[in-house]
C-alpha cells in the first residue's frame, strides 16, 4: 500500500516514516484497516477472532463454497441521507433473504450435531457404552437449546420474508433472539471443555472417532448437494461463528431501516445486546491465525497483536507486539520507499517457555518512569481539538484537499505524540535467560488482557527454543500479513463517517456484584477512552470481607470523544511488600473485567439505563445516563436563597458574617487534614450520593456537619467543594471580568500581563477575592505533595479553571461552540488563568489593595 501523497509539504523524517506505515485514509482499508476476511474456511480448525467492529457488515454477494463472507465498511447510521426509503426497504429484504438462507444452513448443521446424541445416550446405560452420560452432556452442552431457539426464529422469520411488503416488522424477532444470548454464553464457557472431552473420547474410542470425523450435514432445499461431511470439531465452532454473523446482519438492517420505522429501536436494542455479548466472550476466545510451524512441528498461530509503548534506552518507542502460540515478538515497521512491500523489523523475542512476570518482591529496583509533564499533554489535546475544528471548517467550505491533508498530518503528529507520551502504567516482562523489557500502558484493563493471554498459552506444554536467523526472518515476515491491528489508534485514522464519540458527562451508578467464590475486600474502577487510549476515571470504595458487595455509588465521568466504558473489579491488597518498583504502587488483584459500547442512542436518553457486565463468572450491575457538555455546564441560581449552593457568594458571606463561606473553609480543612496525600485528590470522582448528602446538610446548616465530614470519604468532600463553585450562579471570578481575564492571559509581554492580571484580581468584589486567594493557597499546598498525590499545579488548574471562570448561561452562549469542542481555546484559557495565579508568588489581599499599578481603571 502506497502512502498518501504529501508533495509540497515540509519534510519531517520521523513523521514521514510513520505516514508510510500508518495511513489514515487509504481507500483499500476499512476503519479497522482490515485487509482480508478473518474467518476460517468451512471445517477449518483455527478459531478466528470474533469481530465486533461496527464497520463490518456482510455484502450481498454469492456466498463462497467455504462459507466465508466478504465485508464492506458500512456504519450503522440508520437510513443514510439521500437514500430513498423504498430502496432502503428493498435492501432490507435482500439482507434478510441472505441471512435466512444462511440460517437454514446453520439449523442443518445443528441438526447434524444432534443426530448422534440420541443413540449415544441410548448406549450410555448399556453394558458397552460408547460415552458416559457426563461426557455426552459435556460435548453436546446447550446444543439442543440453541437449535430450538434458531428453529423458532427461522420459522417466524421465513413467512415474513416470503410475503414481503413495506409494512413487515421483524425487529421483535431479532430482539428476542438477542435476549436469548445467555444460552450462547453458557455454550462458550463450556466450549473448551467440550472440545477437550471430544478429543479425549476420540482417542480412547474408535467408534466415537468414526462418528465425530464424518457428520452428515443436510444441504439447503434448493441445493444439488444432498449432504456434506463435516467434523464434529468444526460443527461445535458454528454457534460461536453465528453470533458474529447475526451482529453483522443487525448492522446492515439498521443501515437500511428508516429511523421512524417501528423496527428501528428494536434492532438497535438487539445490536446493543449482541455487541455487549461479543465484548464479553472475546475475552475467552483466542483470535488465532496460522503463521509458521513451531520447533515441535505444530502450527504456530497469532493469538493477539497491538501497539504498545516500550521504554527503550530511557526513551519511549511505539512498538507493534505480536503474541504467537509459543513466542512473544516485539517489532517495528521498517522504513520503505514508496511502492515497496512493507515489512517488520524484529527488535526482540521471548519464547513463552522462558517468559516470566517478575513479582513485586522478585523485581529489582529500577529507575522511576518519569511521567510526561501534564501541561504538555494538555497542550497537545488543545492543538488536536483546534486542528479538528479547522479540518471541519475546511470540509464545510469545500476547501482544497491539499490543505486538509496538511491539517490532518499536523493532527496525526500531535495525536501520535500524545499516544506515545501519555501511558504511565508499567507492564514488565522478563526473559528467564537474560533481559527484562518494560512497556507503558494507559489502561490496567489492557495490561490485564496481555498478561492473561500470555498466561493462558503458558498452561500448555511449551518448550524453550532459539530461532535461527532464517526462522526469525520467516516469522517476522509473516507479521505484516497476519496482523489484526493495522493502524495506530488515533482519530486521524478514523473514517469521516465514523462516530466521533460522546462529549459531555456520563453518570454511572455501580450498584453491586455477585459470583465471588470467597469473601474478599472488593472495589471497582471505571475506564473510558479518549484521544485514542483508555484512562481510569473513577473508583468505588472498598467493600470489605464480602462475596456480594453492594456499592450503590454514583460517579460523574467527563467524556472526551468516548465510545466505550470499561469496568474492572479488584481485590484490595494491603500487603506493603507487594509494591511495583516501577511506580511504587501496591498491586491489587483483578478479579474480573468487562467492556460495553457507549451507544449514543441508548445513552443519550434522559432516563437511567440499567445493564449488567459479566466477567469471569462475576456479574456487576450498573446504571448510566449521559448529559451533553453544554447542558451540564449551565449555572442555575437556586430558588431557595437560605442555602449555600446556587446562592451568590456575597449573600452567603454576609449571612454568615464571614470572609470565606463556611462550606469552603470546612471542606478545605478536611482535605488538608486527611486527603492531601490521597492519589488523584480533586481529579478522582467522589460518590455522587455522598456529595448530594453533604450538599443537603450544608444547605440546611445542619448541626451534624462536622461529624458527617469526619466520616465521609475524602473524594466526596473534594467533590462537594468543586460542586459548590460549579453551582455558583455567577463564576467566582465573575461574568463581568471574564472577557478581560481572557485578554489578559493572552498578553505576550510579562510585565503587561502581570499588571493586567493583578489589576483584575483587585477589581473582584471582596468576598470573591478573599475566597479565591484562600482556595489558591490551599491548591498550592496540595501541589506540594505531588510526588505522593500525583496532582501537579497544572492538574489542579485543569480541574478548577473552568469551574472558577466559566461564565453563567447568558454569558456563555458566546463562548460555547460545539459540544465536541471540550478542549476549546476558551476552556484552555480558563485553565491558563488559574495556572498563572497558582505559579505566581504568594498574593496577599492587603498588598493587592495597597499597591497601585500603572494600568487603566476601566475593565
Order of alpha helices (4+ residues) and beta strands (2+ residues): alpha-beta-beta-alpha-alpha-alpha-alpha-alpha-alpha-beta-beta-alpha-alpha-beta-beta-beta-beta-beta-beta-alpha-alpha-beta-beta-alpha-alpha-beta-beta-beta-beta-beta-beta-beta-beta-beta-alpha-beta-beta-alpha-alpha-alpha-alpha-alpha-alpha-alpha-alpha-alpha-alpha-alpha-alpha-alpha-alpha
